Amino acid sequence: MDARVLRLLLNLYPPYLGAGIRVRRIDPDLRAVDVQMRLRWFNRNWVGTHFGGNLYSMVDPFYMLMLIHNLGPDYVVWDKAATIVFEKPGRGPVSASFRLDEATVRRIRAEADTGAKVLPRFDAVILDRTGDVVARVEKRLYVRRKARADGGATAA
């Protein structure tokens, strides 16, 4: 999918609209994504800071989407697990950036091409406007090469 279309769809996605999450950048090769969320009356919690579920939502899909695009249609990519650690309250705009380098894509592809399931780990950091860490998220994905109709793995 074209990165501009994906960015538009994500920014119109109802959970993102409701949380005030905005995708600010998606590179055409889906190797870099930047997101932001401002603190508004409709996305703050009881004590006036960012709701933790929204903080997680702003980082949830990106490594999976980036890997799906960069590995191509011969691979299955799913979210497997995630952990979020809240470091300090988010009291204003927060942001997160995601980067996927070629070496990581090559390594995951090579492991999956052996027929094994691959469980790569990606880390995301949510920062406030001063650069302080608001939350750290560890994402664990599941990657496997799709099987051919005859039961073998698809050719690389």
N, C-alpha and C positions, 0 to 999 in steps of 0.2 A: 504494500500500500504506500502511496506517496506520503512523504513526511508532512507536507502541508495539510493534506486531508486528514491524516491521523491527528495532528495537532488540533485542527478544528473540531473533529469528533470528540476528542478527549475534553476539550474546553466546553463542549455542549452536553457532555455526559451528565445526566441528572445528579448522581452522587457528587461529582466534582463541582457542579454549579451550586448545589446546596451547601457544600462545605466551603465554598469560596476559593477552591484550588484552581490555579491557572498554569497551564503549560506555556512557558515563555519561549522555549527553544526546543526544536528537534532537528538535528542535522539530517540532511538527505540520506545519509547512509545508516541512520539510526544508531550511531555510535556515541552520540552525546545528546542528553536531554536535561533541561533545567526547568524546575517547577517552583512556584511561589504560592504562599497563602497568607493573606492579610487577616488580621484579627478584626472581626466584625461582631455585631450584636448577635447574629444568628449562628456563629460558629464558636462561641466561647462557652466554657463550662461554668459550673456553679460559682467558682471563685474568680472568674473573669480572665482566665487564660485559655490558650488553645485547648480544645477538646482532644484527648489522646487518640481517639479513634480517627479523627480527621488528620492528625499528624501521621498516623500509620497509612491512611488512605493515600496521602500525597506521595508516598514512595512505593506503594504496593505493586503496581503492574509493570513498572518500567524495565527492570532487568529481564523479565520474561518477554515482553514485547521486543526489546532490542535483540535478544538472543533468537527468537523466532525469525525475525527478519534476517539476521546475519547468518544463521545456519541454513536457512532455506526450507523448502517444503518436505525434504526427506527426513526431517527430525521431529520428534514429539518433544515439546517443552511445556512443563507445568510448574506451578509453584508447589513446593513440597512442605516448606516450613518457614516460619519467621519468628524473630524475637525482637522486641523493641524495649529499649532501656531509656527512660526519661531522665535526663541529666539536670534540667532546670526548667522552670515554667516558661512557656512561650507567651510573651506579652505584647508582641507587635508582629510585623511581617516576618515570616520564616521562609526558608528556601532550602532546596536540595538539588544536587547535581549528580548525574549518573554518567559514567564513562565506560565504554567497552572497547578494549584494544584488540588488534588483530591477533596478537599472540594468544590471548585468552580464547578467542573464537577457534583458532587452529587447534589448541590443546583440547578443548571440549569436543570438537569434531573428531579428532584423532582417537580419543578415548571411546566415543560413541560408535565409531566405525569398527571397533573390535567386537561390537555386539553387546558390550556392557552398558548397564545404566550408569549415568554420570550424575553426580550430585554436587554441582559447583556452588560455591558460597560467594555471595556478593555482599558488600557492606555499603550502607548509605548513612549519611550524616545529615541531620536537619539542623540548620544554623539560624540564629536570629540576625537582626540587622547589623550587630557589632561583630559578627563572626563567632560568637560563643555557641557551643554545642547545646542544643535543646534536647535532642534525642539521637540515639544511635540505633540503627536497624540492621539486623543480619537476615539476609534472605538466603534460603537454600532452595535451589531449583532441581528439577528432575529432567534429564535429557536422555533420550534414547533414539537410536536410528529406527525409522519405521521399517516394518517388515514388508517384503514384497508379497504379492498375491500367492506366489508359490511357496511361501514360508521362509525364504531367505531374506537377508538384508538388502536394501536397495543399493545399487552401485554408486560409488562416489564420483 
